[in-house]
Amino acid sequence: DGGITQSPKYLFRKEGQNVTLSCEQNLNHDAMYWYRQDPGQGLRLIYYSQIVNDFQKGDIAEGYSVSREKKESFPLTVTSAQKNPTAFYLCASSPGGGSNQPQHFGDGTRLSIL
Amino acid sequence: GDSVTQMEGPVTLSEEAFLTINCTYTATGYPSLFWYVQYPGEGLQLLLKATKADDKGSNKGFEATYRKETTSFHLEKGSVQVSDSAVYFCALSRNAGGTSYGKLTFGQGTILTVHP
């Protein structure tokens, strides 16, 4: 079945450490997204990519970095500059090409600080 | 900028009760509107969508009508089940600046708990 796979499901970060969250899709979608979810809040956009080798900052990009070297992969790195990284991180993809295309989500990665 | 406001939760209902979760939005132009559902420990799943005024989205007994005059997209279900317990998110998407990336703006989510 086609879908989005995020790994790991749980991740722990030490102070001063960078960690990378994996996101892979086999839906042949052009666009991919990273969101952060905090308790009692909606999702906030971190980064998005419309096409391979191109990506744009979302609303809360500080302390994060991404790459898009392959169509199916969009890893997110949480750097040591992100002072409050504890959250649930969701990756999504869409066919692109218009606002009426719904996004498909992975099952998320929960990041905590040791 | 764009924004989505949902009724505050949590909402607690008995099985077979009628459900309404209010959603209003602020956006220029003609956004597409979505309801997503999130079960515990999982990602979001698309529940339904509407792409133009007066459209009605429906799925699994849930319905929502795109009302441009009131900028609303309220979610309704006639008879809820215990399995409907989840967090529900209203969201909008519009093209911005000529690009077509379909950026979603979410409401804060409404927790629904249904008791037997």
Boltz contact constraints between the chains, C-beta under 6 A:
constraints:
  - contact:
      token1: [A, 31]
      token2: [B, 101]
      max_distance: 6.0
  - contact:
      token1: [A, 41]
      token2: [B, 108]
      max_distance: 6.0
  - contact:
      token1: [A, 42]
      token2: [B, 106]
      max_distance: 6.0
  - contact:
      token1: [A, 42]
      token2: [B, 107]
      max_distance: 6.0
  - contact:
      token1: [A, 42]
      token2: [B, 108]
      max_distance: 6.0
  - contact:
      token1: [A, 42]
      token2: [B, 109]
      max_distance: 6.0
  - contact:
      token1: [A, 43]
      token2: [B, 106]
      max_distance: 6.0
  - contact:
      token1: [A, 48]
      token2: [B, 101]
      max_distance: 6.0
  - contact:
      token1: [A, 50]
      token2: [B, 101]
      max_distance: 6.0
  - contact:
      token1: [A, 90]
      token2: [B, 43]
      max_distance: 6.0
  - contact:
      token1: [A, 94]
      token2: [B, 102]
      max_distance: 6.0
  - contact:
      token1: [A, 97]
      token2: [B, 100]
      max_distance: 6.0
  - contact:
      token1: [A, 98]
      token2: [B, 100]
      max_distance: 6.0
  - contact:
      token1: [A, 99]
      token2: [B, 32]
      max_distance: 6.0
  - contact:
      token1: [A, 99]
      token2: [B, 93]
      max_distance: 6.0
  - contact:
      token1: [A, 99]
      token2: [B, 94]
      max_distance: 6.0
  - contact:
      token1: [A, 99]
      token2: [B, 95]
      max_distance: 6.0
  - contact:
      token1: [A, 99]
      token2: [B, 102]
      max_distance: 6.0
  - contact:
      token1: [A, 100]
      token2: [B, 32]
      max_distance: 6.0
  - contact:
      token1: [A, 100]
      token2: [B, 51]
      max_distance: 6.0
  - contact:
      token1: [A, 101]
      token2: [B, 102]
      max_distance: 6.0
  - contact:
      token1: [A, 102]
      token2: [B, 46]
      max_distance: 6.0
  - contact:
      token1: [A, 102]
      token2: [B, 49]
      max_distance: 6.0
  - contact:
      token1: [A, 105]
      token2: [B, 43]
      max_distance: 6.0
  - contact:
      token1: [A, 105]
      token2: [B, 44]
      max_distance: 6.0
  - contact:
      token1: [A, 106]
      token2: [B, 43]
      max_distance: 6.0
  - contact:
      token1: [A, 107]
      token2: [B, 42]
      max_distance: 6.0
  - contact:
      token1: [A, 107]
      token2: [B, 43]
      max_distance: 6.0
  - contact:
      token1: [A, 108]
      token2: [B, 43]
      max_distance: 6.0
